[in-house]
Amino acid sequence: MSSGEKTVRRSLALWLALFAASISAAAQEKAAKSDQHAGPAVIWVDPGDIEAKDLFNGPGGKEERPQLPAKFIKEDKKGTNSKFDVEDAAGEKWKAKLGIEAQPETVASRLIWAVGYFANENYYLTNLEVKGLPAHLKRGEGHVISPDHLDGVRLQRTPDHKKKIHGWNWRHNPFWGTREFNGLRVMMALISNWDLKDDNNAIFKDHKEEEYLVTDVGTAFGASGKRWTEAQSKNNLKEYRHAKFITKATPEYVDFSFPRFPPFLHVFALPSYVHQVRMRFVGNHVPRADAKWVGALLGQLSTRQIEDAFRAGGYSPDQAAAFTKVVEARIAELNKL
């Protein structure tokens, strides 16, 4: 990068910082209201015996796997990924997601859950039979491999059928500054889940508690930020392997190379560019002690468990082993702090 480009980027970053600082009082009030809670708020629980966790079946376990075949209910036109609702043979409702995020989301939810964070129940199917599938899907038509059969599908449901209350904000939440919240920041860097929209977070009511989840972790295991193409940005072993993890470690804090600036020309999509720049705080100045804490939890996972998580996402044995090596290398960096 030339000195001129660096100067332009620094100037733009300063302008964006000022722009972000000028958020209206109404917007801040809305964010604060979204995190009001009637009961105790919880973002992490003691995971217990991490070494005994089943990362192939994940939070729902083997007994909660969807009963097939499924029945088509309706297509979901929200978001950028192809999604639709189904009902399995036992009458349980699931959200089906197609496309590049289906595999990494299945894996990421298992790693997050393994160390004590809340996660949706996700199961990946290489071939899903869906009775009553429309002759033409508005999105995801390329995944139809034969009548009533789709390839590469992630099925998701809310754990224990809890009720979603609303979303939560990365900057305005009850856990700001806590070890548990900082550990979640480290987990996002570990899996490179760079699409940190507040819309991807949710609060679920569980009796008297309110559980805070990152519900969409599909942009994982690729680059450390949005790249030129979707294929570079997520579910890309080469990008994930070559992305730097920790950029700076002092006695007090750790900086991660996450989330990275988007390519400069993305500035022409200004709202998205501003958001990506504003979210860089998630990976910066994480207290060193908190990074070491979550590293110690992750360090209890065996190679087999991590490979099981990738196998659950439909990765081949070779792919699972390769991704696992990168994950373990990052865990090792945390445990060397």
BAZA-535668 format. One line per field, with one value per residue: x negated, y negated, z of N, C-alpha, C in turn. Coordinates in steps of 0.2 Angstrom, whole numbers, plus 5000, padded with zeros to 4 digits. Atoms other than C-alpha are relative to their C-alpha. Layout:
BAZA-535668
n.c1 = [X,...];
n.c2 = [Y,...];
n.c3 = [Z,...];
ca.c1 = [X,...];
ca.c2 = [Y,...];
ca.c3 = [Z,...];
c.c1 = [X,...];
c.c2 = [Y,...];
c.c3 = [Z,...];
***
This chain:
BAZA-535668
n.c1 = [4996,5004,5000,4994,4995,4999,4998,4993,4997,5000,4996,4994,4998,4999,4993,4995,5000,4996,4993,4997,4999,4995,4993,4995,4997,4994,5003,5003,4994,4997,5005,4999,4994,5000,5003,4997,4998,4996,5003,5007,5003,5005,5003,5005,4999,5006,4999,5001,5006,5001,5003,4995,4995,4999,5000,4997,4993,4999,4996,4994,5001,4998,4993,4996,5001,4993,4997,4999,5000,4997,4994,5000,4995,5000,5007,5001,5003,5004,5007,5003,5001,4994,4997,4993,4998,4998,4998,5003,4995,4997,4996,5004,5001,5007,5002,5005,5004,5005,5006,5007,5000,4997,5005,5003,4996,5000,5006,5001,4995,5002,5006,4997,4996,5005,5003,4995,4996,4994,5000,4994,5001,5001,5002,5002,4998,5003,4994,4994,4993,4995,4994,4996,5004,4997,5004,5006,5001,5002,5007,5002,4998,5006,5002,4995,5004,4995,4993,5000,5006,5005,5006,5003,4995,5000,4993,5001,4994,5002,5001,4995,4994,5000,4997,5004,4997,5002,5007,5004,5004,5007,5002,4995,4997,5002,5006,5006,5006,5001,5004,4996,4999,5007,5001,4996,5004,5006,4997,4999,5006,5002,4996,5000,4993,5001,4994,4998,4994,4996,4994,5003,5000,4994,4999,4995,4997,5000,4997,5001,5007,5000,5006,5002,5004,5002,4996,5002,5007,5001,5005,5006,5005,5003,5004,4999,4996,4997,5004,4997,4994,4997,5004,5006,4999,4998,5001,5006,5006,5006,5000,5000,5007,5005,4998,5003,4995,5001,5005,5004,4998,5004,4999,4993,4994,5001,4997,5000,5000,4993,4999,5004,4996,4998,5003,4999,4995,4994,4998,4995,4994,5002,4998,5003,5007,5001,4998,5006,5005,4998,5000,5007,5001,4998,5006,5006,5001,4997,5005,5004,4998,4994,5002,5003,4994,4996,5005,5001,4994,5001,5006,4997,4997,5005,5000,4994,4994,4999,4999,4993,4996,5000,4996,4993,4998,5000,5007,5003,5005,5006,4998,4999,5007,5004,4997,5001,5007,5000,4997,5005,5006,4998,4999,5007,5002,4996,5003,5007,5000];
n.c2 = [5006,5006,5004,5004,4996,5000,5007,5000,4995,5003,5006,4997,4997,5005,5002,4995,5000,5006,4998,4995,5004,5004,4996,5004,4998,4996,4993,4997,4998,4994,4995,4999,4996,4993,4995,4999,4993,4999,4995,4999,4999,4995,4999,4994,4996,4996,4995,4994,4996,5002,4994,4995,5003,4997,5006,4998,5002,5007,5002,4996,4993,4995,4999,5006,5001,5001,4994,5001,5006,5007,5003,5007,5005,5006,5003,5006,5004,5004,4999,4999,4993,4996,4997,4999,4996,4993,4996,4994,4995,5000,5006,5005,5005,5001,5005,4998,5005,4997,5004,5000,5001,4994,4995,5003,5002,4994,4999,5006,5000,4995,5003,5005,4996,4995,5004,5003,5005,4998,5000,4997,4994,4999,4994,5001,4994,5001,4998,5001,4999,5004,4999,5006,5005,5003,4999,5005,5004,5007,5000,4993,4995,4996,4995,4995,4995,4996,5002,4999,4999,5005,4999,5005,5003,5001,5001,5003,5002,5003,4995,4999,5004,5006,5005,5006,5007,5005,4999,5004,5004,4998,5005,5002,4994,5000,4997,5004,5000,4994,4995,4996,5003,5001,4994,4999,5004,4996,4995,5003,5001,4994,4997,5005,5002,5007,5004,5001,5004,4999,4996,4993,4998,4999,4999,4995,5000,4993,5001,5007,5003,5002,4997,5004,4996,5003,4995,4999,5000,4997,5003,4997,4996,5002,5006,5004,5006,5000,5001,5002,4995,4996,4994,5001,5002,4995,4993,5000,4998,5004,5007,4999,4998,5006,5007,5000,4999,5005,5005,5003,4997,5003,4997,5002,4999,4996,5002,4994,5003,4998,4999,5004,5004,4998,5003,5007,5002,4999,5006,5002,4997,5003,4998,4993,5001,5003,4995,4995,5004,5002,4994,4998,4999,4994,4996,5004,5002,4995,4999,4994,4995,4997,4996,4994,4996,4996,4996,4994,4996,4997,4995,4993,4996,4995,5001,4996,5004,5005,4996,4998,5006,5001,4995,5001,5005,4997,5000,4994,4999,5004,5007,5001,5000,5006,5005,4999,5003,5007,5002,4998,5005,5006,4998,5000,5007,5002,4997,5002,5007];
n.c3 = [5000,5001,4994,5001,4998,4993,4997,5002,4995,4993,5000,5000,4994,4995,5002,4998,4993,4999,5002,4995,4993,5001,5000,4997,4993,5001,5002,4994,4996,5002,4999,4993,4999,5003,4995,4993,4999,4994,4996,5000,5007,5000,5006,4999,4994,4999,5005,4997,5002,5007,5003,5002,5004,5006,5005,5006,5000,4998,4994,5000,4998,5005,4999,5003,5007,5004,5002,5007,5005,4998,5004,5001,4998,5004,5001,4996,5005,4996,5000,5006,5002,5002,4994,5000,4994,5001,4994,5001,4999,4993,4999,4998,5005,5001,5005,5005,5004,5005,5002,4998,4993,4997,4997,4995,4994,4996,4996,4995,4994,4995,4997,4995,4995,4996,4995,4995,5003,5003,5008,5003,5002,5008,5003,5007,5004,5007,5004,4996,5003,4997,5003,5002,5002,5006,5006,5001,4995,5002,4999,4998,5005,5002,4995,5001,5003,5003,4997,4992,4997,5000,4997,4996,4997,4993,4997,4994,4996,4994,4994,4995,5002,4996,5004,5002,4998,5005,5001,4996,5003,4998,4996,4995,4997,4993,4999,5002,4995,4996,5002,5004,5006,5003,5002,5006,5006,5002,5004,5007,5003,5001,5006,5006,5002,5000,5001,4993,5000,4994,5002,5000,4993,4998,4993,4999,4993,4998,4994,4997,5003,5007,5003,5006,5005,5006,5003,5007,5000,5006,5004,4997,5003,5007,4998,4994,5001,5007,5006,5006,5002,4995,4999,4996,4993,4995,5002,5005,4997,5002,4996,4993,4998,5001,4996,4994,4995,4995,5003,4995,4993,4994,4994,4998,5004,5006,5006,5005,5007,5001,5008,5004,5005,5006,5006,5001,5004,4997,4997,5004,4997,4994,4993,4998,4998,4993,4995,4999,4997,4993,4996,4999,4993,4997,5000,4997,4993,4996,4994,5001,4996,5003,5006,4997,4997,5005,5003,4995,5001,5007,4999,4997,5006,5003,5008,5003,4999,5005,5006,5000,5002,5007,5004,4999,5005,5007,5003,5000,4994,5001,4999,4993,4997,5001,4996,4992,4999,4999,4994,4994,5000,4997,4993,4997,4999,4994,4994,4999,4998];
ca.c1 = [5000,4993,4990,5004,5016,5012,5015,5032,5036,5031,5041,5056,5055,5054,5070,5079,5074,5082,5097,5099,5097,5111,5125,5141,5148,5163,5153,5143,5160,5167,5151,5153,5171,5167,5157,5169,5173,5185,5175,5157,5147,5135,5122,5111,5113,5100,5098,5094,5083,5078,5068,5084,5094,5101,5096,5102,5120,5118,5130,5145,5137,5140,5158,5163,5158,5172,5183,5183,5191,5195,5211,5210,5219,5214,5199,5191,5186,5176,5157,5145,5145,5158,5169,5186,5196,5199,5207,5199,5208,5210,5219,5204,5201,5184,5176,5167,5152,5143,5127,5110,5114,5123,5107,5097,5112,5114,5096,5095,5111,5103,5086,5096,5107,5092,5085,5101,5109,5127,5130,5144,5146,5139,5138,5130,5137,5128,5145,5161,5178,5191,5209,5219,5204,5210,5205,5195,5188,5186,5168,5158,5164,5146,5146,5161,5152,5168,5187,5189,5171,5158,5140,5130,5143,5142,5157,5158,5170,5170,5163,5177,5190,5186,5195,5186,5188,5178,5160,5145,5132,5113,5110,5125,5128,5127,5111,5099,5082,5085,5074,5088,5092,5073,5072,5086,5076,5061,5073,5078,5060,5056,5069,5067,5086,5084,5102,5106,5123,5134,5148,5137,5139,5154,5161,5171,5182,5179,5190,5184,5167,5164,5150,5140,5134,5125,5138,5130,5112,5112,5098,5085,5069,5063,5055,5054,5066,5077,5067,5070,5081,5092,5081,5065,5074,5081,5079,5062,5048,5034,5040,5043,5026,5016,5026,5016,5024,5016,5007,5002,5001,4996,4996,5014,5023,5023,5027,5033,5032,5051,5062,5052,5056,5066,5058,5056,5068,5082,5083,5095,5107,5105,5117,5110,5092,5095,5103,5088,5076,5086,5086,5067,5068,5074,5056,5046,5040,5047,5040,5026,5032,5049,5041,5031,5047,5056,5040,5039,5057,5053,5037,5048,5055,5046,5041,5055,5068,5064,5063,5080,5087,5081,5087,5104,5103,5101,5082,5072,5059,5045,5054,5059,5041,5034,5047,5044,5025,5029,5041,5028,5014,5025,5030,5011,5008,5021,5013,4995,5001];
ca.c2 = [5000,4983,4969,4959,4974,4975,4956,4958,4973,4964,4949,4960,4969,4953,4947,4963,4962,4945,4951,4965,4953,4943,4956,4948,4949,4957,4972,4974,4974,4987,4998,4996,5001,5016,5023,5020,5036,5042,5056,5061,5059,5073,5075,5089,5104,5116,5129,5143,5157,5150,5166,5176,5165,5173,5160,5171,5169,5152,5143,5154,5170,5186,5187,5170,5173,5169,5184,5186,5183,5165,5156,5139,5125,5109,5099,5086,5071,5062,5060,5064,5083,5095,5101,5109,5117,5136,5148,5164,5181,5178,5162,5151,5135,5131,5117,5123,5113,5117,5110,5106,5102,5119,5129,5116,5111,5129,5130,5113,5116,5132,5123,5109,5121,5132,5118,5112,5100,5102,5108,5114,5132,5135,5150,5151,5164,5167,5174,5168,5175,5162,5167,5154,5144,5131,5134,5118,5110,5091,5093,5109,5117,5123,5134,5145,5161,5171,5169,5166,5167,5154,5154,5145,5140,5133,5136,5125,5123,5113,5123,5130,5120,5105,5089,5075,5058,5047,5044,5036,5024,5027,5010,5008,5024,5029,5038,5025,5026,5043,5058,5068,5055,5052,5071,5071,5057,5069,5083,5072,5069,5087,5093,5077,5073,5056,5051,5044,5036,5033,5042,5058,5058,5063,5064,5080,5081,5097,5097,5082,5080,5071,5080,5070,5078,5074,5083,5081,5087,5092,5080,5091,5100,5089,5072,5060,5048,5045,5048,5045,5061,5071,5087,5078,5071,5087,5105,5104,5114,5105,5088,5095,5103,5087,5074,5068,5071,5060,5044,5037,5043,5032,5036,5028,5032,5042,5036,5048,5045,5046,5039,5032,5017,5021,5018,4999,4998,5005,4987,4984,4995,4983,4989,5007,5000,4989,5003,5015,5001,4997,5016,5017,5014,5031,5038,5024,5021,5038,5039,5052,5061,5064,5070,5082,5088,5093,5100,5112,5118,5121,5130,5144,5149,5164,5164,5178,5166,5152,5164,5170,5153,5151,5168,5163,5149,5161,5158,5172,5180,5171,5154,5157,5161,5146,5134,5142,5138,5120,5119,5128,5116,5102,5110,5112,5094,5090,5101,5094,5077];
ca.c3 = [5000,4995,5008,4999,5001,5019,5022,5013,5024,5040,5035,5031,5047,5057,5047,5051,5069,5070,5061,5073,5088,5081,5083,5088,5106,5099,5092,5108,5118,5107,5109,5128,5128,5118,5133,5147,5155,5168,5175,5178,5162,5158,5144,5150,5161,5168,5154,5166,5160,5143,5139,5139,5128,5112,5098,5084,5090,5099,5111,5106,5108,5098,5105,5098,5080,5067,5063,5044,5031,5034,5027,5019,5027,5019,5012,5023,5012,5026,5026,5012,5013,5006,5021,5023,5038,5039,5051,5054,5056,5075,5072,5077,5068,5061,5051,5035,5028,5012,5005,5010,5028,5032,5036,5046,5057,5062,5068,5076,5087,5094,5098,5107,5116,5122,5132,5141,5129,5123,5105,5094,5090,5072,5062,5045,5032,5015,5008,5015,5010,5011,5007,4997,4992,4979,4961,4961,4976,4975,4982,4984,4968,4964,4980,4973,4968,4964,4967,4986,4989,4994,4997,5010,5022,5040,5051,5066,5081,5097,5112,5122,5113,5123,5118,5109,5117,5106,5101,5110,5106,5106,5114,5125,5136,5154,5152,5146,5154,5161,5159,5151,5138,5134,5132,5119,5109,5109,5103,5088,5084,5086,5073,5062,5063,5057,5053,5070,5067,5082,5072,5073,5092,5102,5120,5125,5140,5150,5165,5176,5166,5150,5139,5127,5111,5096,5085,5067,5066,5048,5042,5051,5046,5032,5032,5047,5039,5023,5007,4989,4987,4998,4995,5002,5017,5025,5025,5016,5023,5014,5021,5038,5039,5033,5043,5057,5074,5088,5082,5099,5117,5132,5150,5151,5135,5118,5101,5087,5068,5069,5061,5048,5037,5022,5005,5002,4988,4999,5006,4991,5001,5015,5029,5028,5028,5043,5052,5049,5054,5070,5075,5075,5094,5097,5093,5101,5119,5126,5144,5143,5158,5150,5134,5144,5153,5138,5130,5146,5143,5124,5129,5137,5120,5112,5093,5091,5098,5087,5072,5077,5076,5058,5053,5060,5047,5033,5030,5024,5036,5027,5028,5046,5051,5042,5050,5067,5065,5063,5077,5089,5083,5088,5105,5108,5105,5118,5130,5128,5133];
c.c1 = [4996,5001,5007,5007,5001,5003,5008,5004,5001,5005,5007,5002,5001,5007,5005,5000,5005,5007,5003,5002,5006,5007,5005,5002,5005,4998,4997,5006,5003,4995,5001,5006,5000,4997,5003,5002,5003,4997,4993,4997,4994,4997,4995,5002,4994,5002,4999,4994,5000,4997,5005,5005,5000,5000,5002,5008,5002,5005,5006,4999,5002,5008,5004,4999,5007,5002,5002,5005,5003,5006,4999,5005,5000,4993,4999,4995,4995,4993,4998,5000,5007,5002,5007,5001,5002,5002,4998,5006,5003,5004,4996,4998,4992,4999,4994,4996,4996,4995,4994,4999,5003,4995,4996,5004,5001,4994,5000,5005,4997,4994,5002,5003,4995,4997,5004,5004,5006,5000,5006,4998,5000,4998,4999,5002,4998,5006,5006,5006,5005,5007,5004,4996,5003,4996,4995,5000,4998,4992,4998,5001,4994,4998,5005,4996,5005,5007,5000,4994,4995,4993,4997,5004,4999,5007,4999,5007,4997,4999,5006,5006,5001,5003,4995,5003,4999,4992,4996,4994,4993,4997,5004,5003,4997,4993,4993,4995,4999,4996,5004,5001,4993,4999,5004,4997,4994,5003,5001,4994,4997,5003,5000,5007,5000,5007,5004,5006,5004,5006,4998,5000,5008,5000,5006,5002,5000,5002,4999,4993,5001,4993,4998,4996,4998,5003,4998,4992,4997,4994,4993,4995,4998,4996,5002,5005,5003,4995,5003,5006,5002,4995,4993,5002,5002,4999,4995,4994,4994,5000,5000,4993,4995,5002,4996,5005,4999,4994,4996,5002,4995,5002,5008,5005,4997,5004,5000,5001,5008,5005,4996,5004,5002,4996,5002,5006,5007,5003,5006,5007,5000,5003,4997,4993,4999,5002,4994,4994,5002,4999,4993,4998,5001,4993,4994,5001,5004,4995,4996,5002,5007,4999,4997,5005,5003,4995,4999,5006,4999,4995,5002,5003,4994,5000,5006,5006,5001,5001,5007,5005,5000,5003,5007,5002,4999,4993,4997,4995,4994,5001,5001,4993,4996,5003,4998,4993,5000,5003,4995,4994,5003,5001,4993,4997,5003,4996,4992,5000,4998];
c.c2 = [4994,4995,4996,5004,5000,4994,5000,5005,4997,4995,5003,5003,4995,4997,5005,5000,4994,5001,5004,4997,4996,5003,4996,5003,5005,5007,5003,5002,5006,5006,5002,5003,5007,5005,4999,5007,5000,5004,5000,5001,5005,5001,5006,5004,5005,5006,5007,5004,4999,5006,5005,4998,5003,4994,5002,4998,4993,4999,5005,5007,5005,5001,4995,4999,5000,5007,4999,5005,4994,4998,4993,4996,4994,4997,4994,4995,4995,5002,5001,5007,5003,5004,5001,5004,5007,5002,5007,5005,5001,4994,4994,4995,4998,4994,5003,4995,5004,4995,5000,5000,5007,5004,4996,4998,5006,5001,4995,5001,5005,4998,4995,5003,5004,4996,4996,4995,5003,5001,5004,5007,5001,5006,4999,5007,4999,5002,5000,5001,4995,5001,4993,4994,4997,5002,4996,4996,4993,4999,5008,5005,5005,5006,5006,5005,5005,4998,5002,5001,4994,5002,4994,4996,5000,5000,4997,4999,4997,5005,5000,4996,4994,4994,4994,4994,4995,5001,4996,4997,5001,4994,4999,5007,5000,5003,4997,5000,5007,5006,5005,4997,4999,5007,5002,4996,5004,5006,4998,5000,5007,5004,4995,4999,4993,4996,4999,4995,5002,5005,5007,5002,5000,5002,5005,5000,5008,4999,4993,4997,4998,5002,4996,5004,4996,5006,5002,5000,5003,4997,5002,5004,4998,4994,4996,4994,5001,4999,4998,5005,5004,5007,4998,4998,5005,5007,5001,5002,4996,4993,5001,5001,4994,4994,5000,4999,4994,4996,4997,5003,4996,5003,4999,5003,5004,4997,5005,4996,5002,4994,4995,4995,5003,4997,4993,4998,5002,4994,4997,5003,4997,5002,5007,4999,4997,5005,5005,4996,4999,5007,5002,5000,5007,5004,4996,4999,5005,5001,5007,5006,5004,5004,5007,5005,5004,5005,5007,5005,5003,5005,5007,5004,5004,4998,5004,4996,4995,5003,5002,4995,4998,5006,4999,4995,5002,4999,5007,5001,4996,4993,4999,5000,4994,4994,5001,4998,4993,4998,5002,4995,4994,5001,5000,4993,4997,5002,4999,4993,4999];
c.c3 = [5000,5006,4998,5002,5007,5003,4999,5005,5007,5000,5000,5007,5005,4999,5003,5007,5003,4998,5005,5006,5000,5000,5004,5007,4999,4999,5006,5005,4998,5001,5008,5002,4998,5005,5007,5001,5007,5005,4999,4993,5000,4993,5000,5006,5001,4996,5003,4997,4992,4996,4998,4996,4993,4994,4993,5000,5003,5005,5001,5002,4994,5000,4997,4992,4996,4998,4993,4997,5003,4995,4999,5002,4996,5000,5004,4995,5004,4999,4993,4998,4999,5007,4999,5007,4998,5007,4999,5002,5007,5001,5003,4994,5000,4994,4995,4997,4995,4998,5004,5008,5004,5004,5006,5006,5004,5004,5005,5006,5005,5004,5006,5005,5005,5006,5005,4997,4997,4993,4998,4999,4992,4998,4992,4996,4993,4995,5004,4996,5003,4996,4998,4998,4993,4994,4998,5006,4998,5001,5002,4995,4998,5005,4999,4996,4996,5003,5008,5003,4999,5003,5004,5004,5008,5003,5007,5004,5006,5005,5004,4999,5004,4995,4999,5002,4995,5000,5005,4996,5003,5004,5006,5003,5007,5002,4998,5005,5004,4997,4995,4993,4996,4997,4993,4994,4998,4996,4993,4996,4998,4993,4994,4998,5000,4999,5006,5000,5006,4998,5000,5007,5003,5008,5000,5007,5002,5008,5003,4997,4993,4997,4994,4996,4994,4995,4992,5000,4994,4996,5003,4996,4993,5002,5006,4999,4993,4995,4994,4998,5006,5001,5003,5007,5005,4997,4995,5004,4999,5004,5007,5003,5000,5003,5007,5006,5005,4997,5006,5007,5005,5006,5002,4995,4993,4994,4995,4993,4998,5003,4996,4996,4994,4995,4999,4996,5002,5003,4996,5003,5007,5007,5002,5002,5007,5005,5001,5003,5008,5004,5001,5008,5003,5001,5003,5007,5004,5006,4999,5005,4998,4994,5002,5003,4995,4996,5005,4999,4993,5000,5002,4994,4997,4992,4998,5001,4995,4993,4999,4998,4993,4996,5001,4995,4993,4996,5000,5005,4999,5002,5007,5004,4998,5003,5007,5001,5001,5006,5006,5000,5004,5008,5003,5001,5006,5007,5001,5002,5008];
***
